């Protein structure tokens, strides 16, 4: 497990480590928690070195749009109206 305040593109970081799987919690921007996924062979030392060398690229716009649409779908499933979703800026 590693913590950082750096800007992180998790997909990119995982690819930089060989696409072995990472999980993260970015709720606290100054203390992002990143760790290898279950059954990943990435060591904490490798993860820390990769984070130190990592320069986050921009997120792919298609991925951002897909996430937005999936979020809207989930909100509808939870009972939000289109007006409520729009008010959230989605």
C-alpha positions as a Markdown table, in Angstrom:
| # | Residue | x | y | z |
|---|---|---|---|---|
| 1 | Unk | 0.0 | 0.0 | 0.0 |
| 2 | Unk | 1.1 | 3.5 | -0.7 |
| 3 | Unk | -0.2 | 7.0 | -0.1 |
| 4 | Unk | 0.3 | 10.1 | -2.1 |
| 5 | Unk | -0.9 | 13.6 | -2.8 |
| 6 | Unk | 0.3 | 13.5 | -6.5 |
| 7 | Unk | -2.1 | 13.6 | -9.4 |
| 8 | Unk | -2.6 | 10.0 | -10.4 |
| 9 | Unk | -4.1 | 8.5 | -13.5 |
| 10 | Unk | -4.8 | 5.0 | -12.0 |
| 11 | Unk | -5.3 | 3.3 | -15.4 |
| 12 | Unk | -2.0 | 4.7 | -16.6 |
| 13 | Unk | -0.2 | 3.8 | -13.4 |
| 14 | Unk | -1.5 | 0.2 | -13.6 |
| 15 | Unk | -0.2 | 0.0 | -17.2 |
| 16 | Unk | 3.1 | 1.3 | -16.1 |
| 17 | Unk | 3.3 | -1.6 | -13.6 |
| 18 | Unk | 2.4 | -4.2 | -16.2 |
| 19 | Unk | -1.4 | -4.2 | -15.8 |
| 20 | Unk | -1.4 | -6.4 | -12.8 |
| 21 | Unk | -4.2 | -4.6 | -11.0 |
| 22 | Unk | -4.4 | -1.7 | -8.6 |
| 23 | Unk | -7.2 | -0.4 | -6.4 |
| 24 | Unk | -7.4 | 3.1 | -4.9 |
| 25 | Unk | -9.3 | 5.5 | -2.7 |
| 26 | Unk | -9.0 | 9.1 | -3.9 |
| 27 | Unk | -11.6 | 10.6 | -1.4 |
| 28 | Unk | -8.8 | 12.6 | 0.3 |
| 29 | Unk | -6.9 | 14.4 | -2.5 |
| 30 | Unk | -4.0 | 15.0 | -0.1 |
| 31 | Unk | -3.8 | 11.3 | 1.0 |
| 32 | Unk | -4.7 | 9.1 | -1.9 |
| 33 | Unk | -4.4 | 5.4 | -1.0 |
| 34 | Unk | -3.3 | 3.0 | -3.7 |
| 35 | Unk | -2.6 | -0.7 | -3.3 |
| 36 | Unk | -2.3 | -3.8 | -5.4 |
| 37 | Unk | -5.5 | -5.6 | -6.2 |
| 38 | Unk | -6.1 | -9.1 | -4.7 |
| 39 | Unk | -3.8 | -11.6 | -6.3 |
| 40 | Unk | -1.6 | -8.9 | -7.9 |
| 41 | Unk | 2.1 | -9.5 | -7.9 |
| 42 | Unk | 3.0 | -5.9 | -7.5 |
| 43 | Unk | 5.1 | -5.3 | -4.3 |
| 44 | Unk | 4.7 | -2.2 | -2.1 |
| 45 | Unk | 8.3 | -1.2 | -3.1 |
| 46 | Unk | 7.5 | -1.4 | -6.8 |
| 47 | Unk | 4.2 | 0.5 | -6.3 |
| 48 | Unk | 6.0 | 3.3 | -4.4 |
| 49 | Unk | 8.7 | 3.6 | -7.1 |
| 50 | Unk | 6.1 | 3.7 | -9.8 |
| 51 | Unk | 4.2 | 6.4 | -8.0 |
| 52 | Unk | 7.4 | 8.5 | -7.6 |
| 53 | Unk | 8.1 | 8.2 | -11.3 |
| 54 | Unk | 4.5 | 8.6 | -12.4 |
| 55 | Unk | 3.4 | 11.7 | -14.4 |
| 56 | Unk | -0.3 | 11.5 | -14.8 |
| 57 | Unk | -1.6 | 11.9 | -18.4 |
| 58 | Unk | -5.0 | 13.3 | -19.1 |
| 59 | Unk | -8.0 | 11.0 | -18.7 |
| 60 | Unk | -9.4 | 9.7 | -22.0 |
| 61 | Unk | -12.5 | 11.8 | -22.8 |
| 62 | Unk | -14.4 | 8.6 | -23.9 |
| 63 | Unk | -13.7 | 7.1 | -20.5 |
| 64 | Unk | -15.0 | 10.2 | -18.8 |
| 65 | Unk | -18.2 | 10.2 | -20.8 |
| 66 | Unk | -18.7 | 6.5 | -20.2 |
| 67 | Unk | -18.3 | 7.0 | -16.5 |
| 68 | Unk | -20.8 | 10.0 | -16.6 |
| 69 | Unk | -23.4 | 7.9 | -18.4 |
| 70 | Unk | -22.9 | 4.9 | -16.1 |
| 71 | Unk | -23.4 | 7.3 | -13.1 |
| 72 | Unk | -26.6 | 8.7 | -14.6 |
| 73 | Unk | -27.9 | 5.2 | -15.1 |
| 74 | Unk | -27.1 | 4.3 | -11.5 |
| 75 | Unk | -28.8 | 7.4 | -10.2 |
| 76 | Unk | -31.9 | 6.5 | -12.3 |
| 77 | Unk | -31.8 | 3.0 | -10.8 |
| 78 | Unk | -31.7 | 4.6 | -7.3 |
| 79 | Unk | -34.8 | 6.6 | -8.1 |
| 80 | Unk | -33.4 | 10.0 | -9.0 |
| 81 | Unk | -35.5 | 12.0 | -11.6 |
| 82 | Unk | -33.9 | 13.4 | -14.7 |
| 83 | Unk | -34.4 | 16.9 | -13.2 |
| 84 | Unk | -32.5 | 15.9 | -10.0 |
| 85 | Unk | -29.7 | 14.4 | -12.1 |
| 86 | Unk | -29.5 | 17.6 | -14.2 |
| 87 | Unk | -29.3 | 19.6 | -11.0 |
| 88 | Unk | -26.3 | 17.6 | -10.0 |
| 89 | Unk | -24.6 | 18.8 | -13.2 |
| 90 | Unk | -24.6 | 15.4 | -14.9 |
